[in-house]
Amino acid sequence: MAATAFVDPAPPAFDLQGHRGCRGLMPENTVPAFLKALDLGVTTLEMDVVISKDRQVVVSHEPYFNAAFSIKPDGTPVSKSEQKSLILYQMNYADIKRYDVGSNGNSAYPEQQKLNTYKPLLSEVIERAEAYRKVNKGPAFSYNIELKSESSEYDKSQPQPAAFCDLVQAILKKQLPADRVTIQSFDFAILKHWQQQAAAGVYPRVRLAALVENLRSPEKNLEELGFKPDIYSPYYRLLSQDKIARLHEQKINVIPWTVNQRDDMERLKAWGVDGLITDYPDRAKGL
């Protein structure tokens, strides 16, 4: 296949990303959370995806049912002792959808609204968000999709990186233009595969974001990655004004996670970050 010309996606001047939709306000990674985030003016919906037994792309942070907020189909809460045995990669999506992940709320987020809702498919999230945008005549927004992947879990709670990427790309190809998509991961094998497939013209060129939570320098992490990503996305406490400047010298955007306090948002913006990821998009109003 002939290589396709790379596009140059133009993200907004400051990219406000709603983390898992808006986890501080609505049940995380659910359709209500994403629609609420759009109401609050985010420019990007940030979400996580895993794979089910029947190879569906499911929006979920954990590859299992988190005991902090999950309720089984029989109405009893998922216990801590059983949560990691409820592996989504070993369940068909029809069974996954029967679990309630919103009625209990999440004690770590007291402002979060409690409502009966489920883990949606990526395809449904895109369909519902695009329909909502159309009805409300809203501006185009982006999708930042994290492939939840770690090498110790290959073939246990997830597919191998190439298969994982192929399943996600198959959904995106049908539903979204490439210039509205970012793919992010802590697993650099995912990003390397996506970059290789894009360079070969197999995948369209989307923005790639390197998620980072280690203490190594940006230069060390970029050396390990082996190519220059569009976005460097570290835990916000790992950033300094100097690191941001060094990344900008390489024409790499900097979008930290997960920034929930207004004073941190203001400081990071003053330092020159290109956006931020937050559980509370309402706290970023007027930033």
C-alpha positions as CSV (number, residue, x, y, z in Angstrom):
1,M,0.0,0.0,0.0
2,A,1.3,3.4,-0.9
3,A,2.2,5.7,2.0
4,T,-0.4,8.4,2.6
5,A,0.6,12.0,3.1
6,F,0.7,12.9,6.8
7,V,-1.8,15.5,7.8
8,D,-0.9,18.2,10.3
9,P,-3.8,18.1,12.9
10,A,-4.4,21.5,14.4
11,P,-5.5,21.2,18.0
12,P,-7.0,24.2,19.8
13,A,-4.8,26.9,21.2
14,F,-5.4,25.5,24.7
15,D,-6.6,22.0,24.8
16,L,-8.9,21.4,27.8
17,Q,-9.4,17.6,28.1
18,G,-12.1,16.0,30.3
19,H,-10.5,13.1,32.1
20,R,-12.7,10.0,31.6
21,G,-15.3,12.5,30.6
22,C,-15.5,14.4,33.8
23,R,-14.9,11.9,36.6
24,G,-15.2,14.4,39.4
25,L,-18.8,15.1,38.4
26,M,-20.2,12.0,36.6
27,P,-19.5,8.3,36.6
28,E,-16.2,7.9,34.8
29,N,-15.9,6.7,31.2
30,T,-19.6,6.7,30.6
31,V,-21.8,8.4,28.0
32,P,-23.3,10.8,30.6
33,A,-19.8,11.8,31.7
34,F,-18.8,12.6,28.1
35,L,-21.9,14.6,27.3
36,K,-21.6,16.6,30.5
37,A,-17.9,17.3,29.6
38,L,-19.1,18.7,26.3
39,D,-21.6,20.9,28.1
40,L,-18.7,22.3,30.2
41,G,-16.7,23.3,27.1
42,V,-13.9,20.7,26.9
43,T,-12.1,20.7,23.6
44,T,-11.1,17.0,23.9
45,L,-12.9,14.0,25.4
46,E,-10.3,11.8,27.2
47,M,-11.1,8.1,27.7
48,D,-9.6,4.7,28.2
49,V,-10.3,1.5,26.2
50,V,-9.9,-2.2,26.8
51,I,-11.0,-5.3,24.8
52,S,-13.7,-7.8,25.6
53,K,-13.7,-11.5,24.9
54,D,-15.7,-11.0,21.7
55,R,-13.2,-8.4,20.6
56,Q,-15.3,-5.3,21.2
57,V,-13.5,-2.0,22.1
58,V,-15.0,-1.2,25.6
59,V,-14.5,2.2,27.3
60,S,-13.0,1.4,30.7
61,H,-10.0,2.3,32.7
62,E,-9.4,-1.0,34.4
63,P,-9.5,-4.3,32.5
64,Y,-11.8,-5.6,35.3
65,F,-14.8,-4.3,37.3
66,N,-13.5,-1.8,39.9
67,A,-14.9,-2.5,43.4
68,A,-14.9,1.2,44.1
69,F,-18.1,1.7,42.1
70,S,-19.2,-1.5,40.2
71,I,-22.5,-3.4,40.9
72,K,-23.1,-6.9,39.6
73,P,-26.2,-7.8,37.6
74,D,-27.8,-9.3,40.7
75,G,-27.6,-5.9,42.4
76,T,-24.8,-6.7,44.8
77,P,-21.6,-4.6,44.8
78,V,-18.4,-6.0,43.4
79,S,-16.0,-6.8,46.3
80,K,-12.3,-6.0,46.4
81,S,-11.5,-9.7,46.7
82,E,-13.3,-10.5,43.5
83,Q,-12.8,-7.4,41.3
84,K,-9.7,-8.7,39.5
85,S,-11.3,-12.0,38.7
86,L,-14.0,-10.1,36.7
87,I,-11.7,-9.6,33.7
88,L,-13.4,-7.9,30.7
89,Y,-11.1,-9.7,28.3
90,Q,-12.8,-12.9,29.5
91,M,-16.3,-11.6,29.2
92,N,-18.5,-10.9,26.2
93,Y,-19.8,-7.3,25.9
94,A,-23.4,-8.3,26.4
95,D,-22.5,-9.5,29.9
96,I,-20.2,-6.5,30.6
97,K,-23.1,-4.1,29.8
98,R,-25.3,-5.7,32.5
99,Y,-23.0,-4.2,35.3
100,D,-23.9,-0.9,36.8
101,V,-21.0,1.4,37.2
102,G,-22.7,4.6,38.3
103,S,-25.4,4.1,41.0
104,N,-22.9,3.7,43.9
105,G,-20.9,6.8,42.9
106,N,-17.3,6.9,43.9
107,S,-16.3,7.9,47.4
108,A,-13.1,9.5,46.1
109,Y,-15.2,12.0,44.1
110,P,-18.0,13.3,46.4
111,E,-19.3,15.7,43.8
112,Q,-19.9,12.8,41.4
113,Q,-23.6,12.4,40.4
114,K,-25.0,8.9,41.1
115,L,-26.9,7.3,38.2
116,N,-27.5,3.8,36.8
117,T,-25.2,3.5,33.8
118,Y,-22.8,1.0,32.1
119,K,-19.5,0.7,30.4
120,P,-20.1,1.7,26.7
121,L,-18.5,0.6,23.5
122,L,-16.1,3.1,21.9
123,S,-18.4,3.1,18.9
124,E,-21.4,4.1,21.0
125,V,-19.5,6.9,22.7
126,I,-18.5,8.4,19.4
127,E,-22.0,8.0,17.9
128,R,-23.7,9.6,21.0
129,A,-21.2,12.4,21.3
130,E,-21.4,13.3,17.6
131,A,-25.2,13.2,17.7
132,Y,-25.1,15.5,20.8
133,R,-22.8,17.9,19.0
134,K,-25.0,18.0,16.0
135,V,-28.2,18.7,17.9
136,N,-26.6,21.4,20.0
137,K,-24.7,22.9,17.0
138,G,-21.5,22.6,19.0
139,P,-17.9,23.0,17.7
140,A,-15.8,20.1,16.6
141,F,-13.9,18.5,19.5
142,S,-11.2,15.8,19.6
143,Y,-11.0,12.4,21.2
144,N,-8.0,11.3,23.2
145,I,-8.1,7.6,23.4
146,E,-5.8,5.8,25.8
147,L,-5.1,2.1,25.1
148,K,-4.8,0.6,28.5
149,S,-1.9,-1.7,28.0
150,E,1.0,-3.2,29.9
151,S,3.4,-5.9,28.8
152,S,2.8,-8.1,31.8
153,E,-0.9,-8.3,30.8
154,Y,-0.5,-9.3,27.1
155,D,-2.7,-12.3,26.4
156,K,-4.1,-12.2,30.0
157,S,-6.3,-9.1,30.3
158,Q,-5.6,-7.7,26.8
159,P,-4.5,-8.7,23.3
160,Q,-0.9,-8.1,22.1
161,P,-0.2,-4.5,21.0
162,A,-0.7,-5.1,17.2
163,A,-4.0,-6.7,17.6
164,F,-5.2,-4.1,20.2
165,C,-4.2,-1.3,17.8
166,D,-6.0,-2.9,14.9
167,L,-9.2,-3.3,16.8
168,V,-9.2,0.4,17.8
169,Q,-8.2,1.6,14.4
170,A,-11.1,-0.4,12.8
171,I,-13.6,1.6,14.9
172,L,-11.9,5.0,14.3
173,K,-11.7,4.4,10.5
174,K,-15.5,4.0,10.3
175,Q,-16.4,6.9,12.6
176,L,-13.9,9.7,12.8
177,P,-11.5,11.8,10.7
178,A,-7.9,11.3,11.7
179,D,-7.4,15.0,12.6
180,R,-9.8,14.7,15.5
181,V,-8.0,11.7,17.2
182,T,-5.2,11.4,19.6
183,I,-3.9,7.9,20.7
184,Q,-2.1,7.8,24.0
185,S,-0.5,5.0,26.1
186,F,1.9,4.4,28.9
187,D,2.9,1.3,26.9
188,F,5.4,2.5,24.3
189,A,5.0,-0.7,22.3
190,I,1.5,0.5,21.5
191,L,2.8,3.9,20.3
192,K,5.6,2.4,18.3
193,H,3.3,0.0,16.5
194,W,0.8,2.8,15.7
195,Q,3.7,5.0,14.4
196,Q,5.0,2.2,12.2
197,Q,1.6,1.5,10.8
198,A,1.0,5.2,10.0
199,A,4.5,5.5,8.4
200,A,3.7,2.5,6.2
201,G,0.3,4.0,5.2
202,V,-1.7,1.3,6.8
203,Y,-3.2,3.6,9.5
204,P,-4.0,7.3,8.9
205,R,-1.8,9.7,10.8
206,V,-3.3,10.7,14.1
207,R,-1.7,12.6,17.0
208,L,0.3,10.3,19.3
209,A,0.8,11.1,23.0
210,A,3.4,9.5,25.3
211,L,1.9,9.1,28.7
212,V,4.6,9.3,31.5
213,E,4.6,8.7,35.2
214,N,8.2,7.8,35.8
215,L,11.0,10.1,37.2
216,R,13.2,9.9,34.1
217,S,13.9,13.0,32.1
218,P,11.8,13.7,29.0
219,E,15.0,13.1,26.9
220,K,15.4,9.6,28.4
221,N,11.7,8.7,27.8
222,L,11.8,10.0,24.2
223,E,15.0,8.0,23.6
224,E,13.2,4.9,24.8
225,L,10.2,5.7,22.6
226,G,12.4,6.0,19.6
227,F,10.5,8.7,17.7
228,K,9.2,12.2,18.4
229,P,5.5,12.0,19.5
230,D,3.1,14.9,18.9
231,I,2.4,15.2,22.7
232,Y,4.3,14.5,25.9
233,S,1.8,13.8,28.6
234,P,3.3,13.4,32.1
235,Y,1.8,13.4,35.6
236,Y,1.6,17.2,36.3
237,R,3.8,17.1,39.3
238,L,6.7,15.9,37.2
239,L,6.7,19.1,35.1
240,S,8.9,22.2,35.4
241,Q,9.0,25.3,33.3
242,D,12.4,24.2,32.0
243,K,11.1,20.8,30.9
244,I,8.2,22.4,29.0
245,A,10.6,24.7,27.2
246,R,12.9,21.8,26.3
247,L,10.0,19.8,24.8
248,H,8.7,22.9,22.9
249,E,12.2,23.3,21.4
250,Q,11.6,19.9,19.8
251,K,8.1,21.0,18.7
252,I,6.4,18.6,21.1
253,N,3.2,19.7,22.8
254,V,2.9,19.2,26.6
255,I,-0.4,18.2,28.1
256,P,-0.2,17.0,31.7
257,W,-2.6,14.9,33.7
258,T,-4.6,14.9,36.0
259,V,-4.8,18.6,37.1
260,N,-7.8,19.2,39.4
261,Q,-6.9,22.3,41.4
262,R,-7.4,25.7,40.0
263,D,-4.1,27.1,41.2
264,D,-2.2,24.2,39.6
265,M,-4.1,24.8,36.3
266,E,-3.2,28.5,36.4
267,R,0.5,27.9,37.2
268,L,0.9,25.2,34.5
269,K,-0.8,27.5,31.9
270,A,1.5,30.3,32.8
271,W,4.4,27.9,32.3
272,G,3.3,27.3,28.8
273,V,1.6,23.9,28.7
274,D,-0.5,23.3,25.6
275,G,-3.5,22.0,27.5
276,L,-4.3,19.8,30.5
277,I,-6.4,16.8,31.5
278,T,-8.8,17.3,34.4
279,D,-11.5,15.4,36.3
280,Y,-13.2,18.8,36.8
281,P,-13.6,20.8,33.6
282,D,-15.9,23.2,35.5
283,R,-12.9,24.3,37.5
284,A,-11.0,25.3,34.4
285,K,-13.7,27.8,33.3
286,G,-12.2,31.0,32.0
287,L,-8.7,29.6,32.1
